[in-house]
Amino acid sequence: MKISDKILCCTIETDPNGAPPHGYLCEQSSQRVGIDLTLFGGEWKKWENFNTKYEILLEELPKYKDEYDLVLFTDSRDVMYWKRKHEILRALEKFKDYKMVVNAETNCYPNKDLDEPQKKLEKGKYRYLNSGMYVGEIDYVIWVLKKCVELNLEDDQESLQKVYIENSKDIKLDSNCELFQVLWDEENGRSANFDMVFNYDSGSRYNQRTDTYPAIFHSPGPTGHLNQLDKVNNDNFGGKYKDFEEFT
């Protein structure tokens, strides 16, 4: 992967109430760390199913090919940026032999038949692909998304898992949580990830299992939440947001 500061950070929101400045933590947190986040879903395209994400991205990303080398996509409502762009690019150096890096989680969902194939590719606790966050060469990401659409499946995560299994030489899971951290933990009640250590005084956020400091947090699923991390950003648990410069 070419490590370039020409990186398009983007998300999708199809609800006009989700537009900045009234947006969710994804928009708010990206602003606090100085990242220019592009919001797709213009004219508020109707959300049909999870494949709507691919339809929107395949419509929008080609417009940016001449301007950007990389694209970093995240979901919107359950994602929080934590580190600045230069720190994200520094973490990407570890994945320079791949064309795309994808969020990893502890649960094989939705198709359990893909459990064993994914276990063969990654070791450790975070060995399953989560489609909510990924980064890669923009041309390659577009190619991957087209492959996902061709599978014509109802779930975007299942389609991306299948493409990943067939193209693992070019696609790598972030199984050490260098970039992405899922807070859903299948081993510990799903909404409580005890791998993560948060220091409310210093603002540190550390995965003690992988010995890493993730850059972007994701809390998927009905029991997931970002409340614990959001408290770190607040003064006295609910006051004014601290300056992120304190944490970087």
GICOR-V95837 format. One record per pair of residues at least 12 apart in sequence whose ideal C-beta (glycine too) atoms are under 10 Angstrom apart, sorted by the first residue. I is the first residue (numbers start at 1). GAP is how many residues later the second one is. Records with the same first field share a line. If there is no record, write none. Layout:
I->GAP + GAP
//
This chain:
1->68 + 69 + 91 + 92 + 94 + 95 + 96 + 97 + 98 + 99 + 100 + 134 + 135 + 136 + 139 + 169 + 171
2->67 + 68 + 90 + 94 + 97 + 135
3->66 + 67 + 86 + 87 + 89 + 90 + 92 + 93
4->64 + 65 + 66 + 85 + 88 + 133 + 134
5->63 + 64 + 65 + 80 + 81 + 83 + 84
6->58 + 61 + 62 + 63 + 64 + 132
7->28 + 29 + 61 + 62 + 63 + 64 + 65 + 78 + 81 + 82 + 85 + 128 + 131
8->28 + 29 + 30 + 52 + 53 + 56 + 57 + 59 + 60 + 61 + 62 + 63 + 64 + 65 + 127 + 130 + 133
9->17 + 21 + 26 + 27 + 28 + 29 + 59 + 61 + 62 + 63 + 64 + 65 + 72 + 76 + 79 + 126 + 207
10->26 + 27 + 28 + 29 + 30 + 46 + 47 + 50 + 51 + 54 + 58 + 61 + 62 + 63 + 64 + 66
11->12 + 13 + 15 + 16 + 19 + 26 + 27 + 28 + 29 + 30 + 42 + 61 + 62 + 63 + 64 + 65 + 66 + 68 + 122
12->26 + 27 + 28 + 29 + 30 + 33 + 35 + 40 + 41 + 42 + 43 + 44 + 45 + 48 + 61 + 62 + 63 + 64
13->13 + 14 + 26 + 27 + 28 + 29 + 31 + 34 + 43 + 62 + 63 + 64
14->26 + 27 + 28 + 29 + 30 + 31 + 32 + 33 + 34 + 38 + 39 + 42 + 62
15->26 + 29 + 32 + 61 + 62
16->25 + 27 + 28
17->27
18->21 + 23 + 26 + 58 + 59
19->20 + 22 + 23 + 25
20->17 + 19
23->14 + 16 + 53 + 54
24->51 + 52 + 53 + 54 + 55 + 56 + 202
25->51 + 52 + 53 + 54 + 55 + 56 + 192 + 194 + 201 + 204 + 205 + 208
26->13 + 48 + 49 + 50 + 51 + 52 + 53 + 54 + 55 + 190 + 192 + 200
27->12 + 49 + 50 + 52 + 54
28->52 + 53 + 202 + 205 + 213
29->50 + 51 + 52 + 53 + 187 + 188 + 197 + 200 + 201 + 204 + 212 + 215
30->44 + 49 + 50 + 51 + 52 + 55 + 186
31->50 + 213
32->48 + 49 + 50 + 52 + 201 + 209 + 210 + 211 + 212 + 213 + 215
33->47 + 48 + 49 + 50 + 51 + 52 + 54 + 55 + 182 + 183 + 211 + 212 + 214 + 215
34->47 + 50 + 51 + 52 + 210 + 211 + 214
35->37 + 46 + 48 + 49 + 50 + 53 + 181
36->49
37->35 + 37 + 39 + 44
38->22 + 26 + 30 + 33 + 35
39->37
40->13 + 16 + 17 + 19 + 20 + 21 + 33 + 36
41->12 + 15 + 19 + 35
42->14 + 17 + 18
45->14
49->105 + 106 + 107
50->60 + 81 + 103 + 104 + 105 + 106 + 107 + 108 + 109
51->97 + 98 + 100 + 101 + 102 + 103 + 104 + 105 + 108
52->104
53->20 + 22 + 78 + 79 + 92 + 95 + 103
54->77 + 90 + 91 + 92 + 94 + 95 + 102 + 105 + 106
55->90 + 94
57->14 + 16 + 84 + 85 + 88 + 91 + 92
58->84 + 87 + 88 + 90 + 91
61->12 + 77 + 78 + 80 + 81 + 84
62->76 + 77 + 80
64->74 + 78
65->73 + 74 + 77
66->72
67->71
68->69 + 70
69->68 + 69 + 70
70->18 + 19 + 22 + 30 + 65 + 66 + 67 + 68 + 70 + 71
71->29 + 63 + 64 + 65 + 66 + 67 + 68 + 69 + 70 + 71
72->13 + 16 + 17 + 20 + 29 + 61 + 62 + 63 + 64 + 66 + 69 + 107 + 108 + 143 + 144
73->29 + 30 + 58 + 59 + 60 + 61 + 62 + 63 + 68 + 72
74->29 + 58 + 59 + 60 + 61 + 106 + 142 + 143 + 144
75->28 + 55 + 56 + 57 + 58 + 143 + 144 + 145
76->56
77->142 + 149
78->54 + 104 + 105 + 106 + 139 + 140 + 141 + 142 + 143 + 146 + 147 + 148
79->24 + 53 + 54 + 101 + 137 + 138 + 139 + 140 + 141 + 147
80->101 + 103 + 136 + 137 + 138 + 139 + 146 + 149 + 150 + 152 + 153
81->134 + 135 + 136 + 163
82->99 + 121 + 123 + 131 + 132 + 133 + 134 + 135 + 147 + 150 + 151 + 162 + 165 + 166
83->96 + 122 + 130 + 131 + 132 + 133 + 161 + 164 + 165
84->131 + 160 + 161 + 163 + 164
85->130
86->162
87->92 + 126 + 128 + 161
88->47 + 90 + 91 + 127 + 128
89->46 + 126
90->88 + 125
91->44 + 83 + 85 + 86 + 87 + 88 + 89 + 121 + 122 + 123 + 124 + 125
92->43 + 44 + 86 + 87 + 123
93->85
94->78 + 80 + 82 + 84 + 85
95->40 + 41 + 77 + 79 + 83 + 84
97->72 + 73 + 75
98->38 + 39 + 42 + 69 + 70 + 71 + 72 + 73 + 74 + 75
99->37 + 38 + 40 + 41 + 42 + 44 + 45 + 68 + 70 + 71 + 72 + 73
100->34 + 35 + 36 + 37 + 40 + 41 + 43 + 44 + 60 + 63 + 64 + 67 + 70 + 71 + 72
101->32 + 33 + 34 + 35 + 70 + 71 + 72 + 73 + 77 + 78 + 79
102->27 + 28 + 29 + 30 + 31 + 32 + 33 + 34 + 42 + 58 + 59 + 61 + 62 + 69 + 70 + 71 + 72 + 73 + 77 + 78
103->23 + 25 + 26 + 27 + 28 + 29 + 30 + 31 + 32 + 70 + 71 + 74 + 76 + 77 + 78 + 79 + 113 + 115 + 117
104->14 + 18 + 20 + 21 + 22 + 23 + 24 + 25 + 26 + 29 + 68 + 69 + 70 + 71 + 72 + 73 + 75 + 76 + 77 + 78 + 106
105->20 + 21 + 22 + 23 + 24 + 25 + 26 + 27 + 52 + 68 + 70 + 72 + 75 + 76 + 77 + 78 + 79 + 80 + 81 + 113 + 115 + 116
106->18 + 19 + 20 + 21 + 22 + 24 + 76 + 78 + 79 + 80 + 81 + 82 + 84 + 87 + 89
107->19 + 20 + 21 + 23 + 75 + 77 + 78 + 79 + 80 + 83 + 113 + 114
108->19 + 20 + 21 + 49 + 53 + 78
109->19 + 20 + 21 + 46 + 48 + 49 + 52 + 75 + 77 + 111 + 112
110->43 + 44 + 45 + 47 + 48 + 51
111->42 + 44 + 46 + 47 + 48 + 50 + 51
113->45
114->14 + 15 + 43 + 44 + 47 + 48 + 50 + 51
115->12 + 13
117->44 + 45 + 47 + 48 + 49 + 51
118->43 + 46 + 47 + 50 + 55
120->45 + 48
121->43 + 44 + 47 + 50 + 51 + 52 + 54
122->46 + 50 + 51 + 52 + 53 + 54
123->52
124->49 + 51 + 52 + 53 + 85 + 86
125->50 + 52 + 60 + 61 + 62 + 70 + 82 + 84 + 85
126->47 + 48 + 49 + 50 + 51 + 54 + 55 + 56 + 59 + 69 + 81 + 83 + 84
127->46 + 48
128->29 + 33 + 45 + 47 + 54 + 58
129->28 + 29 + 31 + 32 + 33 + 34 + 35 + 36 + 42 + 44 + 45 + 46
130->27 + 30 + 31 + 43 + 44 + 50 + 52 + 54 + 88 + 90 + 91
131->17 + 24 + 25 + 26 + 27 + 28 + 29 + 30 + 33 + 89
132->24 + 25 + 28 + 48 + 50 + 52 + 84 + 86 + 87 + 88
133->41 + 46 + 47 + 48 + 49 + 82 + 83 + 84 + 85 + 87
134->26 + 30 + 37 + 39 + 40 + 45 + 46
135->39 + 44 + 45 + 81
136->34 + 35 + 36
137->33
140->27 + 30 + 31
141->30
143->20 + 24 + 27
144->15 + 16 + 19 + 20 + 23 + 26 + 27
145->14 + 15 + 18
146->17
147->12 + 13 + 15 + 16 + 19 + 20
148->12 + 13 + 14 + 15 + 16
150->13
151->12
157->63
174->36 + 38 + 40 + 41 + 42
175->35
176->31 + 33 + 34 + 35 + 36 + 38
177->18 + 19 + 30 + 32 + 33 + 34 + 35 + 36 + 37 + 38 + 40
178->29 + 32 + 34 + 35 + 36 + 37
179->33 + 35 + 36 + 37
180->34 + 35 + 36 + 37 + 38
181->12 + 14 + 15 + 24 + 26 + 29 + 31 + 32 + 33 + 34 + 35 + 36 + 37 + 38 + 48
182->13 + 32 + 35 + 36 + 37 + 38 + 39 + 42
183->12 + 13 + 31 + 34 + 35 + 36 + 37 + 38 + 41 + 42 + 43 + 44 + 45 + 46
184->34 + 35 + 36 + 37 + 38 + 39 + 40 + 41
185->39
186->35
189->34
190->30 + 31 + 32 + 33 + 34
191->28 + 30 + 31 + 32 + 33 + 34 + 36 + 37
192->31 + 32 + 33 + 36
193->14 + 16 + 24 + 26 + 31 + 35
194->14 + 15
195->12 + 13 + 14 + 15 + 17
196->12 + 13 + 18 + 21 + 32 + 33
197->12
198->30 + 31 + 33 + 34
199->33 + 48
200->28 + 31 + 32 + 33 + 34 + 36 + 37
201->31
202->30 + 44 + 45
203->29 + 30 + 39 + 40 + 41 + 43 + 44 + 45
204->28 + 43
205->12 + 23 + 24 + 27 + 42
213->34
217->12 + 13
232->15
233->14
//
